[in-house]
Amino acid sequence: MKTKIQNQFFLYYLFLAVIPLLALSYYSYYTIKTNAQKELVNTISFDMRQSQASLDALYIRFQKYMDILSNSSTFYNFVLPALSDIKQGDIQHAKYTVTTNLDPQFKSLFATDDVISAAMVMIDGRVVYSYKSFVSVTNEFKHNPIIASTEASPAMRWFSNQPTPFDSFEGTYSVITKNIYNIMGNNPSEILCQVILLVNQQKMNDLLNNKLRFADSIIRVLDTDNTIIAGNDYALPISDQQTALMTQKLPLDQDPNNITYIDKFFILQDISNVTNWRIVQLSSSSHVTEASSAIILFSTILAAALLILMFLFSFIISNEILLPIKRLANAMKKVGEMNVKMTVIPNSKNEISEIASGFNQMVDRIDHLFRQTIDIERQKRKSEIDMLKYQINPHFLYNTINSIRFSAMKHKDEITATMLVTLSRLLRNTLSHPSNVIALREEIQNIKDYISLQQLRYDHQLNVEYQIEEQTTHLLVPHMILQPIVENSIMHGLNHNLNTGVKANITLSSFLKNSTTLILAVRDNGIGIASQIVDNLLVHPSTISSDSLRIGFVNIHKRIRLQYGEPYGIEIESEAGFFTNVKIILPVLENIEDAQAHFISEGGTNQP
């Protein structure tokens, strides 16, 4: 069952245009969404790193404060006496001593730090010094959980979200504590005091809020115990308990460049190399689609527009190409049914109309050739009948020549008899040879017969020398290739010599130029050919005055070129008044199979 070209075009259009376009659209959508997600991840990751860096810098700053105090000899010189006073029960003197001597040092240390809301020095649970905010020395905090936890750890401790710490500060604070040990005394493991820094929790949270791109996102900083260090106020409809549960689902080794989706939120986290705190951000997954929705909408509109344009293009192609081709196909079908009067009317000015015009011309030409062929066949049949009436059998010709030869011998005319024998042999070899190639030795024998007739005609004034290399005698050459050249030498080159009694010489030679090329040469000492005629003899034969000379050279040259192609043919060397040398250039053919194979490979016809 034949497939209509319209259906084929639709399938090609579907596979080559529509499906690739849909695939491209999906790839574009996926790529845009992925890039938007990566861009969003990079943005949030950058903000988180900025927030983490701010907290790390704050932590390092507090650590530096603690290191300065713990390594200060001034600090030790006044804390040690205060510790002695507290042990003796003189708390007021201890506070006076510490406050009087340490206040300048604390003020110089914290004067430019607006993050610290208060600072205290506590000995044996008693506040002996307070910076910025006053704390009564009578209060005892020895059993306060913060102080108890501090005493158990030699490192700096951080307590976040502490409401009204030490019952003296309104609001919620982050409390940073550090034990100071008696490293200058006899007992370096003895705790001299605790240094306590307080930071308003809101200031801590503001460090995160200031770096946040999405106001509805949740951001939390958690220590190694998953205790919240800082966070932000948020607008997402989710509780702290849900936030904690989702945070706990995060792997600790999560790649910070990857998004983890939990429920309708995407979560990113990063871990500080300074504090080992985790910073976690929860955002609505709608931000991912919002980031790419505009581009995706544009891509969708563009894809739809391209589809519409392609369908319009398909419709135009159908009208402009497919319908005319269909009409042309129908017309060709009718012509195939011998309706040679069928024509196609072009409906546009393009290549299809040119094809239609060419088809109409072809139909007219076919009709003309059809009628002409009928007339030619009719005339051919008439000619064949006429030729049969006058056809001469070659054997009748040979028998007639032999009858004349016997008559000449009867009358003792030996010269005429010899000429008739030579002519008979020459005609038999010429007319009865079964192939278009012949061995060079046989071709030379034919030439010898022809020259014998010419020598008898010119009373042996014609001298011929044969320089035939033995290794070339078995090679095959085109039949009757030498006779026209020799005839031209005698009739045109040597005619003046033969008629004036001057000795006329012809040299026939053969040799191998190389393993693939055979050269046959015919040289005479005749009148030669003018140089301007030689240059144009084979290119523009119409300029030659003698038709027989032109026909001889041109026919042989064309015959060789048609059979064997270039570079084979003839070359002519001549000098007016002295000589003419004609070289016949042929391929080396060992046998008939070589001749046929070379005949085909050079672009000739395989027919003899």
Salt bridges, closest charged atoms under 4 A:
ASP47 OD2 - ARG213 NE 3.08
ASP85 OD2 - HIS93 ND1 2.65
ASP103 OD2 - LYS107 NZ 2.95
ASP113 OD2 - ARG61 NE 2.86
ASP124 OD1 - LYS142 NZ 3.20
GLU140 OE1 - ARG126 NH2 3.49
GLU190 OE2 - LYS87 NZ 3.43
ASP216 OD1 - HIS287 NE2 3.27
ASP240 OD1 - ARG220 NH2 3.37
GLU290 OE1 - HIS287 ND1 3.69
ASP367 OD2 - LYS341 NZ 3.81
ASP367 OD2 - ARG371 NE 3.43
ASP375 OD1 - ARG378 NH1 2.89
ASP386 OD2 - LYS382 NZ 3.49
GLU442 OE1 - HIS433 NE2 3.99
ASP449 OD1 - ARG425 NH2 2.62
ASP547 OD1 - ARG550 NH2 3.45
GLU566 OE2 - ARG561 NH1 3.60
GLU573 OE2 - LYS583 NZ 3.73
GLU590 OE1 - HIS474 NE2 2.90
GLU602 OE2 - HIS598 NE2 3.66
